[in-house]
Every structure is written in C-alpha cells, then in structure tokens.
Amino acid sequence: MTNVTVEIPTEVLTLAGLPNGSASNRATRLLVLELFREGRVSLGRAAELAGASVEEFMEFSAQRQVSLHYTETDLCEDRATADRLKL
C-alpha cells in the first residue's frame, strides 16, 4: 500500500482530539469513517482500511453516531438466512 503525507495544521489536530503521537492512525480512522458514512466503502472494507476488526469499527462508528446502513431489506434477508439455518 502506498502512503501519502498530508500536512494538517496543529490547531485542527487539537480540535479533532488527535494527540501528536497517534495523529496519523486516528486521522486515518476518521477519514475511513467518513468514507463509510458516505457509503463509499463497506463495513468490512472500512474495518480493514482502519486496521480494526469489524466489531471494533462498529463500536468506533457507534461512538461517533454513524449508522451501519442496516436496512429493512437487510433485516429480511438476515431473518430468512436464520430461518434457513434453523437458528
């Protein structure tokens, strides 16, 4: 994977609550969260890009009040799968 260096003003990092030592990783997570929120990446891909498990990324999303894009159609499909698997 190619990395890109981005200059971010210290004030922006401070306002975002990103301490200097971990700013790169935390900023990456926030950017990935925005991509997920916009529907540009799936939950699994977002977790992968953020270097987290799906569960960790779900928690990270919930802490920032970002929905998981779980629709009524998804629920119906999950119920059908559960019925088929007799769960």
Stockholm file with secondary structure:
# STOCKHOLM 1.0

chainA/1-87         MTNVTVEIPTEVLTLAGLPNGSASNRATRLLVLELFREGRVSLGRAAELAGASVEEFMEFSAQRQVSLHYTETDLCEDRATADRLKL
#=GR chainA/1-87 SS CCCCCCCCCHHHHHHTTCCGGGHHHHHHHHHHHHHHHTTSSCHHHHHHHHTSCHHHHHHHHHHTTCCCCCCHHHHHHHHHHHHHTTC
#=GC SS_cons        CCCCCCCCCHHHHHHTTCCGGGHHHHHHHHHHHHHHHTTSSCHHHHHHHHTSCHHHHHHHHHHTTCCCCCCHHHHHHHHHHHHHTTC
//
